[in-house]
Amino acid sequence: MATVYDPQFEHLLRRAGFGARPDEMDTFRTLSFNGAIDRLINYERIPDEVDSKIFQAGYAGVTTRGGPLAPQSSIVDARQRWLFRMVHSDRPLQEKMTLFWHNHFATAYTKVAGTLGATEGARYMAAKASEDPGGVRGQLEMLRDNALGNFKDILVNIAKDTAMLVWLDGRTNTRARPQENFGREIMELFTMGVGNYTEADVYAAARVFTGWNLTRPGAATDGSRRYAFFYNANQHETTAKTFSFAIYPDGGTTIPARSTADGMQDGLDFIEGLAAHPSTARYLAKKLYRFFVSEFGDVSESFVSRIANVYLQSRYDMKSVMREVLLSPEFWDSSSYFARYAWPVEFVVRAVKDVGWRGYSVNDALAPLSNMGQILYDPPDVAGWDYGQSWFSTGAMLSRMNFASALAGNQRFNLATAAAPYAKSPDEVLSFVLDSMRTAPLDANVVAELSNYLHATTAWTGNAAQLQAKVPGLVHLVGATAEYQFV
């Protein structure tokens, strides 16, 4: 559990990751701040070997049902693999950005599975190309591969993504019946935001993407048969499409009429225009502020202007953008510490990192996460999960408290062993636990109640039995405080 406390590095790793394992904190404390940010941003220099650690001793467990872990065909296994990565990856910012994009391009497994079947649904959400006989790269793997890539490239990939083509009905978008769902959402939720386009733009955008459909090549005999993006030239609507905003650098608002053979360029031109739009730059900057800096108060206009400028000057390079975010004075202002409500998955993964994972299966976190209001790979709608206090219904908070209790109970022997060097007095044990589970500042009355818990019932001896009884209970109480629900 505990390591030397460094509030700045802990803040950095809560926001740019999911908290810090003790070994992570030991690594980052050897670095300068610029060196720490460089390590987070340039994660491609660090081998991505975390999936190979599944089933190895010393790591969190997974639960299978009579066979190997199969995230490419089982959504339960896909959820387990992602949780395992969040706990054990040495590329925390890559996983945090993957979560950000998963919410930004919210796509629900439930609809994909309802359309293509459960096995295929998991495949198009979570498969790695290296493990799939047809080379399918699921949506989440695409987002992870592009976590700090070029935003325009992410938009092109998402427009061609099989799960997205099912989710927003692009597979049915034809020249006779243009389907408006994707055309609307790429403007409203993925790029410019509400108020920057018209209903006429929605219809024009639908026509831009006519023919961006699906095909199913491959052979059933070897498992390579798959759904894949297919530009169906015969279904593309070829007339000119005019928008209320600039599509081209010269200010041109009309995508010209093209032949069916060349019609796919309509969509590429449209995506380029959206990526280059100043409203897209500001829209992303505001979302990044709320996710990485603070949910309290107004969004900083100076932050938005600086981040938007970096986005445009770098030609949509998210690595440059995120470097500026993590170096920003707003990020490091003391008022931004613990100024975000922890999403359920952030709460769960940080708790596992703080409390321990030996003998714990990430499968046991899936039902609690659902009860807290978050099911990975299944956001509630195309707008994604709500931010802020909406996570904290009475039932959801009770689920957080129950999870803290279950995790502490699972780790009771490990916790007692870790606390043994501090067993001289209850106050030393309390300091040890609070050092291990950093919270927003606790009121003196809360600290007094935690101390009372350790002092209650019997005289303090600090023996193994007492530690096994008291330390897990204390961990449960700290994890259930309101102050532990912030990151």
Secondary structure as GFF3:
##gff-version 3
##sequence-region A 1 487
A	DSSP	alpha_helix	7	15	.	.	.	ID=ss1
A	DSSP	alpha_helix	22	28	.	.	.	ID=ss2
A	DSSP	alpha_helix	33	41	.	.	.	ID=ss3
A	DSSP	three_ten_helix	43	45	.	.	.	ID=ss4
A	DSSP	three_ten_helix	50	53	.	.	.	ID=ss5
A	DSSP	alpha_helix	75	88	.	.	.	ID=ss6
A	DSSP	alpha_helix	92	104	.	.	.	ID=ss7
A	DSSP	alpha_helix	109	116	.	.	.	ID=ss8
A	DSSP	alpha_helix	118	126	.	.	.	ID=ss9
A	DSSP	alpha_helix	139	145	.	.	.	ID=ss10
A	DSSP	alpha_helix	151	160	.	.	.	ID=ss11
A	DSSP	alpha_helix	162	167	.	.	.	ID=ss12
A	DSSP	three_ten_helix	170	172	.	.	.	ID=ss13
A	DSSP	alpha_helix	181	188	.	.	.	ID=ss14
A	DSSP	alpha_helix	199	208	.	.	.	ID=ss15
A	DSSP	beta_strand	212	215	.	.	.	ID=ss16
A	DSSP	three_ten_helix	220	222	.	.	.	ID=ss17
A	DSSP	beta_strand	228	231	.	.	.	ID=ss18
A	DSSP	three_ten_helix	233	235	.	.	.	ID=ss19
A	DSSP	beta_strand	241	242	.	.	.	ID=ss20
A	DSSP	beta_strand	254	255	.	.	.	ID=ss21
A	DSSP	alpha_helix	264	276	.	.	.	ID=ss22
A	DSSP	alpha_helix	278	288	.	.	.	ID=ss23
A	DSSP	pi_helix	289	293	.	.	.	ID=ss24
A	DSSP	alpha_helix	301	313	.	.	.	ID=ss25
A	DSSP	alpha_helix	318	327	.	.	.	ID=ss26
A	DSSP	alpha_helix	329	332	.	.	.	ID=ss27
A	DSSP	three_ten_helix	334	336	.	.	.	ID=ss28
A	DSSP	alpha_helix	344	355	.	.	.	ID=ss29
A	DSSP	three_ten_helix	362	365	.	.	.	ID=ss30
A	DSSP	alpha_helix	366	372	.	.	.	ID=ss31
A	DSSP	three_ten_helix	388	391	.	.	.	ID=ss32
A	DSSP	alpha_helix	394	410	.	.	.	ID=ss33
A	DSSP	alpha_helix	412	419	.	.	.	ID=ss34
A	DSSP	three_ten_helix	420	422	.	.	.	ID=ss35
A	DSSP	alpha_helix	426	436	.	.	.	ID=ss36
A	DSSP	alpha_helix	444	455	.	.	.	ID=ss37
A	DSSP	alpha_helix	464	479	.	.	.	ID=ss38
A	DSSP	three_ten_helix	482	485	.	.	.	ID=ss39
###
